Amino acid sequence: MEYKTLNNGVEMPMLGIGVYNITRRDTQRVVEQAIEVGYTSIDTAAMYYNEREVGDAVRATGVPRDHLFVTTKICDPCYTRDETLRSVEQSMKQLRLDYVDLMLLHWPVGKPAVMWQALEELYSQGLFRAIGVSNFYPNTFPAIVNGGKVMPVVNQCETHVLYQQCKMIDYLQPYNVALEAWSPLAEGGHGIFNENTLTSIGAQYGKTAAQVALKFLVQRGIIAIPKTTHVERMRENIDLFDFILSDNDMAAIACLDTGHNVTGWPLDALCYTPNQN
């Protein structure tokens, strides 16, 4: 496994397992299998309704807590400090963990600046090892950094070979904020698993198109959290660290970028506004 040193010094695995849209019935099994395969980073959220099962899996594996990296997100549109604290409290009760490695604001709803100040407070108390944001773009990101005392460590956004987030990478660089990719395999659709460039490059290394697509992100310094419920796919997705894509490979994959997301949210036209102040 390779790690990203975040802007507060915390090391985060470059690859994790995401549990979005995994049923509560299956989540504990999936997370336990992922940890057994070698994953140490697990990404959940309040709106996934499986935080409790993630926490149960973390305890059930017997792996020391400090060997695992747990991310969750608050999604309630909070308008006050107290509302934010209650939302965090609910997540912590579900997880039943002493701390969370990374707590994110799931998206810019409610009053993000107020919510961020509450996270800063809890971060200073040691409840989180790091705090960050998700789905914040140049039209909303300044609300966090302009009024905050703590810089987000990551911004988690839709990112994959079809939507490479070049503008976002450039935007985050001056802030030293890492980009983290949700849906790093484009939801497993849009022909990505059979894409000619990816499959031909993969053949050179004995890798699949999915592995090449994930390696492209990791090699660019982007943290990825692919989701799967199948242990064989877990093994495939994590098997990225025994090969390096050449400059020619990277350039060829860069040409796959459409410049547009595939999930439909958020709309680029609303994210990159002419006035970003």
C-alpha positions as CSV (number, residue, x, y, z in Angstrom):
1,M,0.0,0.0,0.0
2,E,1.1,3.5,-0.7
3,Y,0.1,6.5,1.5
4,K,-0.6,10.2,1.0
5,T,0.7,12.6,3.6
6,L,-2.1,15.0,4.2
7,N,-1.5,18.7,5.0
8,N,-1.8,18.1,8.7
9,G,0.8,15.3,8.6
10,V,-1.6,12.4,8.9
11,E,-0.9,9.5,6.4
12,M,-3.9,8.2,4.5
13,P,-3.9,5.0,2.3
14,M,-4.0,5.8,-1.4
15,L,-6.7,3.2,-1.9
16,G,-9.7,2.3,0.3
17,I,-13.0,0.5,0.1
18,G,-16.2,2.5,-0.3
19,V,-19.5,1.3,1.1
20,Y,-21.9,3.5,-0.7
21,N,-25.2,1.8,-1.6
22,I,-24.2,-1.4,0.2
23,T,-27.0,-2.8,2.3
24,R,-26.7,-2.9,6.1
25,R,-27.1,-6.7,5.8
26,D,-24.0,-7.0,3.6
27,T,-21.8,-4.1,4.9
28,Q,-20.1,-5.9,7.8
29,R,-19.2,-8.9,5.7
30,V,-17.9,-6.7,2.9
31,V,-15.7,-4.6,5.3
32,E,-14.4,-7.6,7.1
33,Q,-13.4,-9.2,3.8
34,A,-11.8,-6.0,2.6
35,I,-9.7,-5.8,5.7
36,E,-8.7,-9.5,5.3
37,V,-7.7,-8.8,1.7
38,G,-5.5,-5.9,2.8
39,Y,-7.5,-2.8,2.8
40,T,-7.0,-0.5,5.8
41,S,-9.1,2.5,4.7
42,I,-12.9,2.3,4.9
43,D,-15.2,5.1,3.6
44,T,-18.8,5.5,4.8
45,A,-21.2,8.3,5.5
46,A,-24.3,9.0,7.6
47,M,-26.5,8.9,4.5
48,Y,-25.3,5.4,3.6
49,Y,-27.1,4.1,6.7
50,N,-24.4,1.6,7.4
51,E,-22.0,3.3,9.8
52,R,-23.0,0.9,12.6
53,E,-22.0,-2.1,10.4
54,V,-18.7,-0.5,9.5
55,G,-17.9,0.0,13.2
56,D,-19.0,-3.6,14.0
57,A,-16.6,-4.9,11.2
58,V,-13.7,-2.7,12.5
59,R,-14.1,-4.3,16.0
60,A,-14.8,-7.8,14.7
61,T,-11.6,-8.1,12.7
62,G,-9.3,-7.7,15.7
63,V,-7.0,-5.4,13.7
64,P,-5.6,-2.7,16.0
65,R,-7.7,0.4,15.6
66,D,-4.7,2.6,14.8
67,H,-3.9,0.3,11.8
68,L,-7.2,1.3,10.2
69,F,-8.4,4.5,8.6
70,V,-12.1,5.2,8.9
71,T,-13.8,8.0,7.1
72,T,-17.4,9.2,7.5
73,K,-19.4,12.2,6.5
74,I,-22.2,14.3,7.9
75,C,-24.9,15.1,5.4
76,D,-27.5,17.0,7.4
77,P,-28.1,20.6,6.3
78,C,-27.0,22.1,9.6
79,Y,-27.4,25.8,10.3
80,T,-26.0,26.1,13.8
81,R,-23.1,24.7,15.8
82,D,-25.5,22.6,18.0
83,E,-27.2,21.1,15.0
84,T,-23.7,20.1,13.6
85,L,-22.6,18.7,16.9
86,R,-25.8,16.6,17.1
87,S,-25.2,15.2,13.6
88,V,-21.7,14.3,14.5
89,E,-22.8,12.7,17.7
90,Q,-25.3,10.5,15.8
91,S,-22.5,9.3,13.5
92,M,-20.2,8.5,16.4
93,K,-23.0,6.6,18.2
94,Q,-23.6,4.5,15.1
95,L,-19.9,3.8,14.6
96,R,-19.2,3.2,18.3
97,L,-15.6,4.2,17.8
98,D,-13.5,6.4,20.0
99,Y,-12.5,8.6,17.1
100,V,-12.8,8.9,13.4
101,D,-9.7,9.3,11.2
102,L,-11.4,11.6,8.7
103,M,-14.7,13.5,9.1
104,L,-16.0,15.2,6.0
105,L,-18.8,17.6,5.2
106,H,-20.6,15.6,2.6
107,W,-21.7,18.5,0.5
108,P,-22.3,22.3,0.7
109,V,-25.7,22.4,2.4
110,G,-27.0,24.3,5.3
111,K,-24.3,26.8,6.5
112,P,-21.0,25.2,5.6
113,A,-18.9,27.8,7.3
114,V,-20.8,27.2,10.6
115,M,-20.6,23.5,10.2
116,W,-16.9,23.7,9.5
117,Q,-16.2,25.7,12.7
118,A,-17.9,22.9,14.7
119,L,-15.7,20.3,13.0
120,E,-12.7,22.4,13.8
121,E,-13.7,22.4,17.4
122,L,-14.1,18.7,17.6
123,Y,-10.9,18.2,15.6
124,S,-9.0,20.3,18.3
125,Q,-10.5,18.0,20.9
126,G,-9.1,14.9,19.2
127,L,-12.4,13.3,18.0
128,F,-11.1,13.3,14.4
129,R,-7.5,12.9,13.2
130,A,-8.4,15.0,10.1
131,I,-11.3,17.0,8.7
132,G,-12.2,17.7,5.1
133,V,-14.9,18.3,2.6
134,S,-16.7,16.4,-0.2
135,N,-18.3,17.8,-3.4
136,F,-17.1,21.3,-2.7
137,Y,-16.2,23.3,-5.9
138,P,-14.8,26.8,-6.5
139,N,-18.2,28.3,-6.0
140,T,-18.5,26.8,-2.5
141,F,-15.0,25.9,-1.3
142,P,-14.1,29.5,-0.3
143,A,-16.8,29.5,2.3
144,I,-14.6,27.0,4.2
145,V,-11.1,28.3,3.7
146,N,-11.9,32.0,4.0
147,G,-13.5,31.8,7.4
148,G,-11.8,28.7,8.8
149,K,-8.8,28.1,11.0
150,V,-8.0,24.6,9.8
151,M,-7.5,23.8,6.1
152,P,-9.4,20.8,4.8
153,V,-7.1,17.8,4.2
154,V,-9.1,16.5,1.2
155,N,-11.9,17.3,-1.1
156,Q,-13.7,14.2,-2.2
157,C,-15.3,14.5,-5.6
158,E,-16.3,12.4,-8.6
159,T,-13.1,11.6,-10.3
160,H,-12.1,8.9,-12.9
161,V,-10.5,8.5,-16.3
162,L,-13.5,9.9,-18.0
163,Y,-13.7,12.9,-15.7
164,Q,-10.1,13.6,-14.6
165,Q,-10.8,16.8,-12.6
166,C,-7.9,18.7,-14.1
167,K,-9.5,22.0,-13.1
168,M,-10.1,20.8,-9.6
169,I,-6.5,19.6,-9.2
170,D,-5.2,23.0,-10.3
171,Y,-7.6,24.8,-8.0
172,L,-6.7,22.7,-4.9
173,Q,-2.9,22.9,-5.4
174,P,-2.3,26.3,-3.8
175,Y,-4.2,25.1,-0.7
176,N,-2.3,21.8,-0.4
177,V,-5.6,20.0,-0.3
178,A,-5.6,16.4,-1.6
179,L,-8.2,15.2,-4.2
180,E,-10.0,12.0,-3.2
181,A,-12.0,10.2,-5.9
182,W,-15.4,8.9,-5.3
183,S,-16.8,6.6,-8.1
184,P,-13.2,6.1,-9.4
185,L,-14.4,3.5,-11.8
186,A,-17.2,5.7,-13.2
187,E,-19.9,3.7,-11.4
188,G,-18.6,0.5,-13.2
189,G,-20.4,1.7,-16.4
190,H,-19.9,3.8,-19.4
191,G,-17.8,1.1,-21.1
192,I,-14.8,1.7,-18.8
193,F,-14.0,-2.0,-18.2
194,N,-13.8,-2.6,-22.0
195,E,-12.2,0.7,-23.1
196,N,-9.6,0.0,-25.8
197,T,-6.9,2.2,-24.4
198,L,-7.2,0.8,-20.9
199,T,-7.3,-2.8,-22.0
200,S,-4.4,-2.5,-24.3
201,I,-2.3,-0.8,-21.7
202,G,-3.3,-3.4,-19.1
203,A,-2.2,-6.2,-21.4
204,Q,1.3,-4.9,-21.3
205,Y,1.4,-5.4,-17.5
206,G,-1.0,-8.3,-17.1
207,K,-3.6,-6.0,-15.5
208,T,-7.2,-5.3,-16.2
209,A,-8.8,-2.1,-17.5
210,A,-10.1,-1.4,-14.0
211,Q,-6.6,-1.7,-12.5
212,V,-5.2,0.6,-15.1
213,A,-7.9,3.1,-14.4
214,L,-7.3,3.1,-10.7
215,K,-3.5,3.1,-11.1
216,F,-3.8,6.2,-13.3
217,L,-5.5,8.1,-10.4
218,V,-3.1,6.8,-7.7
219,Q,-0.1,7.7,-9.9
220,R,-1.4,11.2,-10.1
221,G,-1.6,11.4,-6.3
222,I,-5.3,11.0,-6.2
223,I,-6.7,8.9,-3.3
224,A,-9.3,6.4,-4.6
225,I,-12.1,4.5,-2.8
226,P,-13.6,2.0,-5.2
227,K,-16.7,0.2,-4.1
228,T,-17.4,-3.5,-4.6
229,T,-19.2,-6.3,-2.7
230,H,-17.1,-9.1,-4.4
231,V,-13.9,-10.3,-2.7
232,E,-12.3,-11.1,-6.1
233,R,-12.8,-7.5,-7.2
234,M,-11.4,-6.3,-3.9
235,R,-8.3,-8.3,-4.6
236,E,-8.1,-6.9,-8.2
237,N,-8.6,-3.3,-7.2
238,I,-5.9,-3.3,-4.5
239,D,-3.4,-5.1,-6.7
240,L,-1.9,-1.8,-8.1
241,F,1.4,-1.4,-6.5
242,D,3.6,-3.8,-8.5
243,F,3.7,-1.8,-11.7
244,I,4.1,1.8,-12.9
245,L,2.4,3.3,-15.9
246,S,4.8,4.9,-18.4
247,D,4.7,8.5,-19.4
248,N,3.2,7.4,-22.7
249,D,0.6,5.3,-20.9
250,M,-0.4,8.3,-18.8
251,A,-0.6,10.6,-21.8
252,A,-2.8,8.1,-23.6
253,I,-5.2,7.8,-20.7
254,A,-5.3,11.5,-20.2
255,C,-6.9,11.7,-23.7
256,L,-9.9,9.8,-22.3
257,D,-11.0,12.8,-20.3
258,T,-14.3,14.1,-21.4
259,G,-14.2,17.1,-19.0
260,H,-17.7,16.2,-17.7
261,N,-19.0,14.0,-14.9
262,V,-21.1,10.9,-15.6
263,T,-23.3,11.0,-12.5
264,G,-25.0,14.3,-13.3
265,W,-24.2,15.9,-9.9
266,P,-23.0,18.5,-9.4
267,L,-23.4,20.3,-12.6
268,D,-20.1,21.7,-13.8
269,A,-21.7,24.9,-15.0
270,L,-22.8,25.7,-11.4
271,C,-19.4,24.7,-9.9
272,Y,-17.0,26.7,-11.9
273,T,-18.4,30.2,-12.0
274,P,-16.6,33.2,-13.5
275,N,-16.3,34.9,-10.1
276,Q,-14.8,32.4,-7.6
277,N,-14.4,34.9,-4.7
